[in-house]
Structure formats: C-alpha cells, structure tokens
Amino acid sequence: PVPCQDMLVDECQDVDEAQLAWVLEHAKAGVRVLVVGDDDQSIYGFRDALGFEGMVAFQRATDAEHVSLDITYRCP
C-alpha cells in the first residue's frame, strides 16, 4: 500500500477486480478509505468494471457504512 492515512476512491463503480483488491489492501493496512460511486452509472464495462457489485464488495469486505444521497443537484 501507498503510505497514507486517508484514501478517496471516486467513481468506484468503475473499478475492476485488480483496483478493488488494491483499495482493499489499503483498508486492511489501516488506511481510512472513502468510496463514492453512482449505482446507476458505469462506463467502463468494456474493461471489466465491477459496477454496483464492486461497491457492494467493498462494503462487505470492510463493513463500511452505506450513505445514500437521495437528491441530486447535478441533473433535473
């Protein structure tokens, strides 16, 4: 793992298995990890992005708290 205390993973729905494993290794090493993703969006399926299942896998592996934002100000 990269020596750090905190990690932010944006667009988590686009991680593949190798990237998810890398993030999880940081979490196991004690790094505070925050993942952010949109379960309705994934544009990297052509390179085996895990989509929503990748976010669920992170949550299960780390016992992370799920926080859902019910209102979006990005789109009507």
C-alpha positions as CSV (number, residue, x, y, z in Angstrom):
1,P,0.0,0.0,0.0
2,V,0.9,3.6,-0.6
3,P,1.9,5.2,2.7
4,C,-1.1,7.4,3.6
5,Q,-3.7,7.8,6.3
6,D,-6.8,8.5,4.1
7,M,-7.9,7.4,0.6
8,L,-10.8,8.7,-1.5
9,V,-11.9,6.5,-4.4
10,D,-14.2,8.5,-6.7
11,E,-16.3,6.7,-9.4
12,C,-16.0,3.5,-7.5
13,Q,-18.5,1.8,-9.8
14,D,-15.7,1.9,-12.5
15,V,-13.1,-0.1,-10.6
16,D,-12.1,-3.6,-11.8
17,E,-11.0,-6.5,-9.7
18,A,-7.4,-5.5,-9.5
19,Q,-8.2,-2.0,-8.5
20,L,-10.7,-3.1,-5.8
21,A,-8.0,-5.5,-4.4
22,W,-5.5,-2.6,-4.3
23,V,-8.0,-0.4,-2.4
24,L,-8.9,-3.3,0.0
25,E,-5.2,-3.8,0.8
26,H,-5.1,-0.2,1.9
27,A,-8.1,-0.7,4.1
28,K,-6.6,-3.8,5.7
29,A,-3.4,-1.8,6.4
30,G,-5.5,0.7,8.4
31,V,-5.9,3.4,5.8
32,R,-9.3,5.2,6.2
33,V,-11.0,4.6,2.8
34,L,-14.0,6.5,1.5
35,V,-15.5,5.2,-1.8
36,V,-18.0,7.3,-3.8
37,G,-20.0,5.9,-6.7
38,D,-23.2,6.1,-8.7
39,D,-25.1,2.8,-8.8
40,D,-26.9,3.9,-12.0
41,Q,-23.7,4.7,-13.9
42,S,-20.8,2.6,-15.2
43,I,-19.0,3.4,-18.4
44,Y,-16.0,1.1,-18.1
45,G,-17.8,-2.2,-18.6
46,F,-15.7,-2.8,-21.7
47,R,-12.6,-3.2,-19.4
48,D,-14.4,-5.3,-16.8
49,A,-15.5,-2.6,-14.3
50,L,-17.4,-4.2,-11.5
51,G,-20.2,-1.6,-11.4
52,F,-22.5,-1.6,-8.4
53,E,-21.2,-5.0,-7.3
54,G,-17.8,-3.6,-6.8
55,M,-19.2,-1.1,-4.3
56,V,-21.1,-3.9,-2.5
57,A,-18.0,-6.0,-2.4
58,F,-16.1,-3.1,-0.8
59,Q,-18.9,-2.6,1.8
60,R,-19.0,-6.3,2.6
61,A,-15.2,-6.7,2.9
62,T,-14.8,-3.6,5.2
63,D,-18.1,-3.5,7.0
64,A,-18.4,0.1,5.6
65,E,-21.4,2.3,6.4
66,H,-23.6,2.9,3.3
67,V,-24.7,6.5,2.9
68,S,-27.2,7.2,0.1
69,L,-27.8,10.7,-1.3
70,D,-31.5,10.8,-2.3
71,I,-31.4,14.2,-4.0
72,T,-29.1,15.1,-6.9
73,Y,-28.4,18.6,-7.9
74,R,-26.4,17.6,-11.0
75,C,-29.4,16.6,-13.1
76,P,-33.1,17.5,-13.1
